[in-house]
Amino acid sequence: MDTKTSIAEFVDSSVDQIVEWSAVDPKKVIEEFQAAGFKCTDGRDIEQVQDLRDVRLGDAEKIARRFIKTNTQLAAGQGFATGIGGLITIPVSVPADAAAYVGWLARTASAVQLSYGFDHRTETADAQLKLAMLAGVGVSSVTIQGTEVLVTQLAKKVMTTPYHSAPMQAAVKSLAAKVGINLTHKSFAKAVPLVGGAINGSVQGGLVNVGGKRILSYYKELASLAPQ
């Protein structure tokens, strides 16, 4: 089995665990808003995630960008998935940085999601976060039962209809496949010396930065569509 396939299978089977491990504590997001002096548009203090729905979108974006910048820096400096510990068993054929990359992507999506006041512990929120990760790795459409559906269209549908497993299974498989491609693409091999199959930290940081910006765009659009 080649590395790309190993990574894809690992992500497909472990994404729920990775998301759970990577989720940002809502208190940290609220503290960022409080430290910045931001309040709800009606002047109320921010005390819970739901209050973030009443924050100016421009202020939410500023905090989201802070988390993207921080995660980019940490991802670039970390290099390996040491923080995952025993929560996820990484197959020998899967570079540790593959797990780290998906972890940082999920953590970034979680932070941006919370910054825009989206509930983080519901089935819908979980679906939206995985779709945001999918957008983050550069996938714009998913094939569901033979029909190609734009990720943005799927995201809007998830906002208004109950969560369905089939579309999300297709989305996760697309996410897994794209991660495998991103981390084994020959352009990275040309640009960065590879050691033991692990990608260079600077490349990982770059991937998280680009992914974070795509995730931000994803949630900005959702926030503009969500009822206030």
Secondary structure, DSSP 4 states (H G I P E B T S, - for coil): --HHHHHHHHHHHHHHHHHHHHPPPHHHHHHHHHHTT---TTSPPP-SGGGGGGS-HHHHHHHHHHHHHHHHHHHHHH-S-GGGGGGS---TTS-HHHHHHHHHHHHHHHHHHHHTT--SSSHHHHHHHHHHHHHHTT--EEEETTEEEEHHHHHHHHHHS---HHHHHHHHHHHHHHHHHHHH-HHHHHHS--BTTBPPHHHHHHHHHHHHHHHHHHHHHHHHHS--
